[in-house]
């Protein structure tokens, strides 16, 4: 094997030629020998390619015009050369040419290149770099600044180029820089940058040079072996003479096996152009691997590796070859002759056959009973297959074990099977004991399903609170065919809020002849139950329901199989309500009386009343109180656990400095006398002391979130309606516009939608029609129910806080489109009165003269008129107008209200006016007649 190859520039006819480098079309295994590569044929590769992190640009302008026919042979050592007159440099005529003259590999695997690069872009003092790229993807591998190698032969061809005779170079690329690379590409660069980055000068891209290539000629299964043969040429083979072939499992992503091979002669590769690669004449190989059971079904490929002797995993040169092989055992089929449940015998019977090529490697055979409902195996048996000549004759004779594939077995019925879908799996394995071994081949008989049929029916006669005894009573019946195999019966009290069981009791069922007369389920004559559970603190504030369960266990645990019935009945223990009958002040004394009913009083024996100072945002005092009888609450709150004893009264003394503060009351039930520990509490909000409030006759400020009218949430849409829902409907029909009214034409279009979905063709949009249009239930209800979140929850907050809350809410709609009849979330459009209503809600005002949900009903677009006529707002003169007042406008030339805006300052408003919500002067050319000013907060 040659360790050095050197080829000179020579003349063939009238062309300068080189016989040095094998160049590839970058397709592994296809060599392209550069036998007559003259400078006018050695054009660089596609322009625009870059070296990683270097911005190397493939500049091929005139790159192929370096040497033309008719030039004289370049002679680098003649006496005439020494007597040449001083060179005349031509920077105008484009020149950018080059050639690789030689390449060689030494014992260490380093690759040396020599060549030249002439260009008219060179300037005195430039650096000359050679950059080595991965020939497959042009990623940079190595760069080196080269020293000048005199090339008078090149200078003769390019006598006027600034650099030609001084453009020769040699560069040696270390083996560790090109490990794993199958081809290289060199770029010669002249640059002003000392690090070799582009800065003036020019690049010349040389053709791709092959460093390794390979091919698989044969990759197949022969008996119980995999045979592979092919070739791998590699410049690194000289330094790494040991050849390792690795069988790689692509399915599992790991190596399956490896073997070392001795290469054989490959004269055909030399002829194909690979003779220039170090081992081109000795590159063929053949390898065999034994098939193991765990390999069945996986896909494999080959890695060819050259490495130093005995160092198969260190400093290697790998080539992943081009073919894959999947070990498909093509024959794998089966049939069940019998699969049935025999309840009388207590057995599940199964028989059939399973022919599988994998059985050659997997002699063990199992039949598995699989619970498809629960998604797991119930049982399996090791079952030897028996003769099946009929299977072989039926067209399956090409499968390895077709003449020995029958099986027959049975399984005992267990409670775990009841009510579940069962299927059979036939499995061949490399183990013939009770375990499955390390490799299996399965056949699922999914088309054969048996179900252990059971019926069940149940009813709760009573599920209620026993307020006096603090218990939950449960009474009813549960008839279930599964009770034959599951004689244990339990009642479970289940916490839906916490999503876990609270308690369960083993409750034998009793006679139920009335149930037997109504249903024919197995235990219908013995299905009744009656039980109670104590209410515990853990259940407080939670929602409870009941589960009736039959089980194969009669002890405190549930055993291994159950059959449940979940009742829809539920009890809420999260109820509480309260009211202050009196919250009054006499100097420094504050008197409190009222009531607080709550289910959560069980286990919380202490009732503590807290006085809260909203002005200072802190608790001032707390008193434990003794509840008093409250029989008057029985009629309205009799379902609360403490309804009979819920009244309280107490008084507090506060410091003189606090007498003008705003106070409120918190009622708390706790398991500790000081009110700490575990507790539940209610902020009673129907009365405050010294709270900021509007005067009588004005709208009273709410410090609780305002809610939409529930009777209007989810309303249908018909002719004449406006609003956000109408806009969505019209958008789907293609008729949406800012005036947004649902017309009869829209109704006729909706009828077509309804007919196409099998709905009554009414033309009205109800929830089913809304769904047919592709919209969600959440959107249907969410549009109607949206109310701006309350921004002022502290009753001590003053007038200005409410005004700012109103204006802040209005600004959330800034830029949203003006849509008639709309008043919902800031995500959508809104009209003038719709904007004002949402702003009022945010500040705690709920006007009765208009509502955001009703705003879209026919005839309600002009709610500005209702608001103007509303006596619960204060009338203000023009000269007294202030931030937060409502400004109403007449339609020009009439006395009809047609617009409302919110005053920001004496001369500016925020309003919804076509086309959008915006800030505008209080008067402009479109609306310049003010009807009046209304004040919201006194």
C-alpha positions, -999 to +999 in steps of 0.1 A: +000+000+000+014+034-010+019+058+018+030+087-004+014+099-037+027+130-055+015+142-089+029+171-109+014+197-132+021+186-167+010+195-203-012+172-223-016+186-258-024+222-252-039+218-217-023+220-184-032+188-165-029+171-131-031+135-120-033+138-083-067+139-066-099+117-069-129+140-066-164+128-057-199+138-066-205+135-029-224+102-032-208+075-011-193+048-033-192+068-066-158+080-076-150+106-102-113+106-113-099+141-122-078+127-150-076+159-171-084+187-149-070+218-166-073+252-150-100+263-174-121+232-164-115+234-126-143+258-118-151+261-081-183+245-068-217+262-064-214+299-054-228+308-020-215+279+000-200+288+034-176+274+059-189+271+094-182+302+114-159+316+088-183+330+061-162+315+033-178+326+000-175+304-031-165+331-056-164+316-091-162+348-111-140+339-140-126+312-118-125+288-148-106+311-172-072+308-157-054+288-184-066+285-220-054+265-250-023+280-266-004+289-235+032+277-233+044+251-208+053+266-174+089+259-166+099+269-131+137+268-132+149+281-166+176+308-168+152+329-189+129+332-158+157+349-139+161+374-166+124+384-169+118+421-167+100+436-137+063+423-136+035+445-146+006+440-122-030+441-137-057+446-110-085+451-136-086+418-155-105+392-134-083+363-123-092+337-096-078+302-104-062+274-086-054+237-086-046+209-061-014+192-074-011+164-049-024+147-018-008+121+004-014+103+037+013+094+062+015+066+088-002+088+114-032+094+091-023+130+085-032+142+050-009+166+031-021+187+002-001+210-022-014+233-049-017+269-060-041+299-061-036+329-084-059+360-082-060+397-092-076+405-058-044+401-038-028+431-022+006+434-006+007+421+030-023+398+028-024+366+047-028+333+028-050+307+046-061+272+035-094+262+051-104+225+052-142+218+050-163+187+054-170+178+018-205+166+027-218+198+043-191+225+040-187+226+078-152+239+087-128+213+102-094+230+101-076+262+089-040+270+086-019+300+074+005+288+048+039+300+037+046+309+001+058+282-022+073+296-054+055+285-085+072+300-116+051+277-138+020+294-125+035+328-128+042+322-165+005+315-171-007+345-151+022+370-156+001+401-146-018+387-115-006+403-083-001+368-068+006+338-090+042+326-088+040+332-050+006+315-048+018+280-042+011+263-009+014+231+011-008+222+041-009+191+063-043+183+080-040+164+113-058+131+113-078+139+145-093+169+127-109+148+099-119+117+118-152+104+106-153+126+075-158+109+042-147+137+020-128+170+022-130+203+004-102+230+005-107+267+002-077+290-005-082+325+009-062+357+006-073+381+033-062+412+053-075+395+085-048+378+106-072+351+117-082+341+082-116+356+082-129+374+050-114+409+046-107+418+010-088+394-012-106+364-025-115+327-020-110+298-043-130+266-037-113+234-048-132+203-058-143+178-032-117+152-023-126+117-013-111+105+020-134+075+026-162+057+008-180+024+010-208+002-002-227-029+009-230-054-019-249-080+001-269-078+034-292-108+040-303-136+062-289-171+055-303-197+079-297-185+114-270-160+103-268-125+089-243-122+061-229-089+049-203-081+023-191-049+007-161-025+007-147+004+026-119+026+013-104+050+038-073+072+040-071+064+077-067+026+070-029+030+068-027+043+104-055+021+116-051-013+100-076-033+120-110-035+103-141-040+126-176-046+112-204-036+137-240-048+134-261-019+146-296-023+159-315+008+146-347-002+164-331-004+199-305+022+191-275+001+202-248-023+189-260-059+184-226-075+176-192-069+161-164-089+144-130-082+129-124-090+093-094-093+069-098-072+038-094-087+004-082-074-029-104-047-047-088-041-080-122-031-093-122-001-069-089+011-083-104+011-118-134+029-104-112+058-092-106+049-056-069+040-062-059+073-048-074+064-014-049+047+009-064+012+009-082+014-024-067-018-037-074-038-005-109-028+007-134-056+003-148-075+033-173-103+043-187-108+078-213-131+095-234-126+126-255-152+145-292-143+148-304-141+184-340-143+194-340-107+208-331-095+173-363-107+157-384-078+144-356-052+146-340-032+118-302-033+114-274-015+096-237-018+093-209+004+106-175-003+090-146+008+113-108+011+109-089+013+142-055+006+156-048-030+166-069-040+196-083-004+201-117-008+186-133+020+205-105+046+205-096+070+177-115+052+151-126+060+115-162+049+110-184+047+080-221+041+083-230+021+053-260+025+030-283-005+035-306-017+062-320-052+070-351-059+090-355-093+106-391-097+098-403-131+104-428-128+076-450-156+086-471-149+118-507-158+118-533-177+139-569-186+144-591-194+174-614-224+170-630-219+204-630-191+230-659-192+255-669-187+291-685-217+309-700-202+341-713-235+353-679-251+350-662-219+362-638-220+332-627-200+302-619-224+273-596-216+244-582-236+215-568-227+181-535-225+163-506-200+159-480-205+131-449-182+134-415-182+117-401-168+150-407-202+166-375-214+151-356-191+175-383-192+203-394-227+212-414-218+242-452-213+236-476-195+260-513-187+259-522-155+277-556-144+289-556-106+286-581-082+303-586-056+276-608-035+299-582-032+326-553-033+302-533-061+318-527-098+318-550-119+339-532-153+336-509-173+313-500-209+307-471-226+290-488-247+264-469-271+240-481-269+205-493-301+188-495-314+152-514-293+127-510-307+093-543-292+083-528-257+089-498-265+066-522-278+039-544-248+042-518-225+026-496-218+055-470-244+048-444-217+041-444-207+078-418-226+098-440-244+123-473-246+104-474-284+109-469-280+147-490-250+158-522-261+175-529-254+212-557-260+237-561-249+273-584-234+299-584-208+327-603-206+359-629-179+361-619-153+387-638-123+401-613-100+383-628-111+349-664-101+357-677-074+335-645-071+315-636-077+278-612-106+275-589-115+246-562-142+239-525-137+230-505-165+217-468-160+224-436-177+213-406-171+235-369-180+239-379-194+274-397-226+280-403-221+317-429-199+334-411-167+325-412-151+291-374-149+286-357-120+267-374-123+233-410-129+223-432-130+192-470-124+198-502-129+179-532-110+193-566-125+186-582-091+187-611-101+166-622-127+192-635-110+223-655-125+251-672-105+278-683-117+312-718-102+310-731-085+341-761-061+346-765-038+375-791-013+387-793+008+419-813+036+436-809+058+467-840+061+487-823+085+511-790+104+512-794+133+537-779+151+566-790+142+601-785+177+615-793+168+651-768+138+652-742+152+628-745+122+605-749+114+568-777+088+563-776+065+533-803+041+523-811+023+490-805-008+470-779-021+445-786-052+424-756-066+405-749-098+386-712-096+398-724-103+433-722-140+424-684-138+423-681-108+447-702-115+478-688-087+499-708-055+499-695-020+509-709+015+510-684+042+504-687+079+514-667+097+487-654+133+488-659+147+453-641+179+462-609+163+474-614+133+450-609+106+476-628+082+499-637+096+533-649+063+548-664+029+540-684+003+558-690-034+551-728-036+548-744-069+541-774-065+518-809-074+530-841-087+515-855-067+486-885-085+471-898-052+457-866-049+437-868-085+424-903-076+410-888-047+391-856-063+377-842-097+369-806-091+381-791-120+400-793-107+436-823-085+431-840-103+460-811-094+484-800-059+474-810-034+501-787-015+524-790+011+552-760+028+568-748+062+583-715+080+586-703+105+611-696+140+597-660+148+604-641+181+601-623+167+570-656+167+551-665+204+559-668+227+529-667+196+506-693+179+483-701+142+492-715+113+471-720+076+476-705+045+459-720+010+464-694-017+458-694-055+455-661-072+462-645-106+464-635-097+499-656-096+531-630-080+553-621-044+558-602-042+525-617-045+491-599-076+478-587-079+442-619-074+422-648-050+426-680-039+408-691-003+416-722+018+412-717+055+415-748+074+426-755+109+412-769+121+445-747+145+464-746+165+496-728+199+498-711+206+532-697+238+518-727+259+525-727+290+548-747+321+550-749+351+574-765+384+581-759+414+604-791+426+620-772+454+637-738+470+633-740+503+651-717+527+669-721+549+700-689+568+704-662+542+710-686+513+714-695+492+685-725+468+688-729+438+666-757+412+663-767+387+636-765+351+626-742+327+608-753+293+596-727+268+583-723+231+577-687+234+587-694+239+624-689+201+631-657+199+651-654+236+652-670+244+685-658+280+690-676+309+674-654+340+672-665+374+659-637+396+645-639+434+642-620+444+610-608+480+604-610+486+567-594+520+570-562+505+585-568+471+568-563+451+599-581+433+627-589+454+657-604+429+682-621+395+684-646+380+709-657+344+713-695+343+715-720+317+726-746+311+699-782+315+707-813+296+695-824+306+660-856+287+653-867+315+629-840+302+605-855+267+603-878+276+574-851+293+552-819+275+563-831+242+578-806+222+558-776+238+575-761+218+604-763+246+630-795+262+618-811+258+653-783+276+671-768+303+649-775+337+664-749+359+681-744+393+696-714+412+711-699+446+714-664+461+710-647+492+724-623+509+701-598+537+707-610+573+704-586+578+674-604+551+655-640+562+659-642+575+623-626+544+607-646+520+585-654+488+602-668+454+592-674+420+607-659+385+602-677+355+617-655+325+623-660+289+635-628+274+648-615+244+667-597+268+691-611+294+715-588+321+701-602+315+666-570+301+651-562+265+642-587+250+618-615+274+609-641+285+584-652+321+582-676+344+565-671+381+558-706+394+564-710+422+540-746+435+543-735+462+567-704+484+573-697+513+597-684+545+583-680+531+548-679+554+517-713+553+502-736+574+480-764+593+496-799+579+497-817+581+464-784+575+445-772+541+434-756+524+464-721+512+460-716+474+462-684+460+476-691+425+463-687+413+427-717+422+406-732+392+388-750+390+354-787+383+355-788+344+355-821+344+336-805+362+307-772+342+305-773+318+276-802+336+259-811+327+223-806+350+193-834+359+169-843+387+144-836+422+158-810+411+183-776+427+185-745+420+207-713+400+207-730+367+201-748+382+171-714+394+157-700+358+160-731+344+142-729+370+114-692+365+111-698+328+103-725+338+078-702+364+062-726+393+071-709+409+101-707+446+103-704+472+131-742+477+133-744+440+140-782+433+138-795+398+133-817+401+102-843+379+086-818+371+059-795+359+086-823+338+100-829+321+066-792+313+063-793+298+098-823+276+088-800+260+062-774+254+088-800+238+111-814+216+084-779+204+075-773+193+111-807+177+117-819+206+139-853+222+139-852+250+112-865+279+134-840+306+123-833+313+159-798+305+172-800+283+203-771+264+219-773+234+196-772+257+165-743+277+181-724+244+183-733+236+147-716+269+138-685+256+154-685+276+186-681+263+222-705+262+251-680+283+271-682+311+246-720+309+245-724+314+282-692+335+287-702+363+264-735+368+284-721+363+319-691+387+316-691+415+342-661+436+347-643+425+379-649+447+409-618+469+414-628+485+448-634+459+475-624+480+505-654+500+518-630+525+533-618+535+499-630+570+490-648+586+461-617+590+440-609+552+441-643+544+426-639+571+399-604+557+389-618+521+389-645+532+364-620+549+342-594+521+344-621+497+333-630+519+303-593+521+292-592+482+290-614+486+259-592+513+242-589+507+205-616+480+204-642+485+176-675+501+181-702+474+178-738+482+183-756+466+212-724+451+226-713+451+263-690+422+272-653+414+277-625+437+265-616+411+239-645+423+217-662+454+205-685+476+226-708+506+220-711+538+240-735+527+267-720+492+267-687+507+276-702+528+304-721+499+319-689+478+322-671+507+337-698+512+363-697+475+372-659+478+379-666+506+404-694+488+422-725+504+406-752+481+391-777+503+373-813+489+371-821+510+341-797+490+318-777+457+319-749+444+298-767+412+290-800+428+281-782+454+260-783+432+229-820+425+231-842+442+204-848+479+211-820+481+238-792+496+217-800+531+229-795+523+266-778+557+268-814+571+269-823+549+299-791+559+318-799+596+311-834+593+325-823+573+355-830+593+387-803+574+407-775+595+392-770+631+402-776+661+379-746+683+376-742+718+360-718+723+331-695+744+352-693+718+380-684+689+358-656+666+372-635+636+363-658+604+363-690+622+354-711+609+325-716+632+296-748+627+275-753+641+240-783+650+219-785+639+183-779+672+164-812+689+154-832+669+179-838+665+216-831+627+214-802+612+235-779+593+212-745+591+230-728+589+264-692+592+273-670+593+305-654+626+315-616+624+320-611+661+326-632+692+319-624+691+281-617+653+274-638+621+274-632+584+268-660+570+246-670+543+221-678+561+189-674+546+154-649+533+146-635+524+180-630+532+217-609+564+219-601+595+239-616+626+223-624+663+231-656+667+249-671+685+219-663+678+182-680+682+148-699+649+151-714+653+185-715+688+198-748+692+216-745+682+252-778+672+269-765+671+304-739+659+329-747+630+354-726+622+385-721+586+396-703+592+429-714+620+453 
